[in-house]
Amino acid sequence: MARSLLTELLREGAAHLAEIRSDAPQLEAEHLLAHLLRIPRARLALADDAELTPSLVAAYRELLARRSAREPLQYVLGHTPFADLDLQVGPGVLIPRPETEVLVGELLREWRGGERSGRRGSPFDLIDVGTGSGAILYALLSALPEWRGLGVDRSRAALEWARRNRPTALRERASLVAGDLLESIRLPRGSVWIVAANLPYIPRGELSNLEPEVRDHEPWLALDGGPDGLDLVRRVHPVAAELLAPGGLLALELATDQPERVARELHAGGFFPSLRIYSDWTSRPRGVIARRG
Ligand SMILES: C[S@@+](CC[C@H](N)C(=O)[O-])C[C@H]1O[C@@H](n2cnc3c(N)ncnc32)[C@H](O)[C@@H]1O
């Protein structure tokens, strides 16, 4: 009886979510129910039938209603996986995307394979500009055990999420500060090894065409890249060039049609003689990693 209630609840949820044309209605319904039962989704089939109490069913329907109103699944659940981390997310912060895990992986690969020299003293080895939830900062610091990093964001709300997400193990090594790009960062020239930036890169004119989950829920400050999407990217790279030590890396996540253009602009700036465009798992170009000369 209760077993059929579980099946029935999932069917009901999937039907609601199919109406908003979710890509994976059944999967989303399972996530919501597993979240309320506080079990991993994979254990749902083994759930104790007695746990499907009337108040749990009511809570499930509330979550379904939020999701049906096009609130992102990750906001409804309150967290999302990123690399080896589980990050809290909600209104005021961008949900970290899988393509940003690609940036982290590519950056680490490039760093481990490269040569560098002559870094001058600084309290920070890396800076994550536009840190949002702290995704890139914490993923990089988790992989680089001796390093210290700084996350910068203009949004106080985003920084609050980043603070909540700071793993205890990184408390001494990860700092956060409010600021406009790198403008207020007072560090010696040539003192940093890595500047990573997943800054807003969506052209302003395209914002209104985004899916409602993004357009109506995620912060526009995290999305709006100005007329051609590259306002912030263009502002950040000359300052990053000053902060980076020779051989240091600048990594920029971009939209699929932007890496060629950004690579040309970086090359023309003269500070980054060697650079490469990296692609995501669908082979679409997704960013640039540039090495400071
Ligand atoms: C696309 S989100 C990326 C968040 C996070 N790094 C990630 O990858 O999930 C861009 C972030 O840049 C921040 N931002 C926008 N303009 C900024 C500025 N001028 N200075 C610093 N941060 C800015 C936004 O608040 C947002 O958190």
The ligand as a Tripos MOL2 file, in Angstrom:
@<TRIPOS>MOLECULE
LIG
   27    29     1     0     0
SMALL
NO_CHARGES

@<TRIPOS>ATOM
      1 C1         28.6650   33.7630  -13.5460 C.3       1 LIG1
      2 S1         28.7140   34.0850  -11.8170 S.3       1 LIG1
      3 C2         29.9560   32.9020  -11.3260 C.3       1 LIG1
      4 C3         29.9150   32.4990   -9.8910 C.3       1 LIG1
      5 C4         30.9230   31.3900   -9.5400 C.3       1 LIG1
      6 N1         32.2750   31.8190   -9.7940 N.3       1 LIG1
      7 C5         30.6460   30.1280  -10.3390 C.2       1 LIG1
      8 O1         31.4260   29.8080  -11.2190 O.co2     1 LIG1
      9 O2         29.6390   29.4740  -10.0880 O.co2     1 LIG1
     10 C6         29.5410   35.6380  -11.7930 C.3       1 LIG1
     11 C7         29.8120   36.2350  -10.4220 C.3       1 LIG1
     12 O3         30.4840   37.4860  -10.6360 O.3       1 LIG1
     13 C8         29.9790   38.4420   -9.7200 C.3       1 LIG1
     14 N2         30.2230   39.7810  -10.2800 N.ar      1 LIG1
     15 C9         29.5280   40.4380  -11.2340 C.ar      1 LIG1
     16 N3         30.0800   41.6280  -11.4760 N.ar      1 LIG1
     17 C10        31.1630   41.7350  -10.6690 C.ar      1 LIG1
     18 C11        32.1490   42.7380  -10.4500 C.ar      1 LIG1
     19 N4         32.1450   43.8830  -11.1370 N.pl3     1 LIG1
     20 N5         33.1180   42.5120   -9.5330 N.ar      1 LIG1
     21 C12        33.1450   41.3540   -8.8210 C.ar      1 LIG1
     22 N6         32.2220   40.3670   -8.9740 N.ar      1 LIG1
     23 C13        31.2550   40.5500   -9.8950 C.ar      1 LIG1
     24 C14        28.5220   38.0800   -9.5600 C.3       1 LIG1
     25 O4         27.9890   38.5910   -8.3810 O.3       1 LIG1
     26 C15        28.5740   36.5480   -9.6020 C.3       1 LIG1
     27 O5         28.7110   36.0130   -8.3160 O.3       1 LIG1
@<TRIPOS>BOND
     1     1     2 1
     2     2     3 1
     3     2    10 1
     4     3     4 1
     5     4     5 1
     6     5     6 1
     7     5     7 1
     8     7     8 2
     9     7     9 1
    10    10    11 1
    11    11    12 1
    12    11    26 1
    13    12    13 1
    14    13    14 1
    15    13    24 1
    16    14    15 ar
    17    14    23 ar
    18    15    16 ar
    19    16    17 ar
    20    17    18 ar
    21    17    23 ar
    22    18    19 1
    23    18    20 ar
    24    20    21 ar
    25    21    22 ar
    26    22    23 ar
    27    24    25 1
    28    24    26 1
    29    26    27 1
@<TRIPOS>SUBSTRUCTURE
     1 LIG1         1 GROUP 0 **** ****
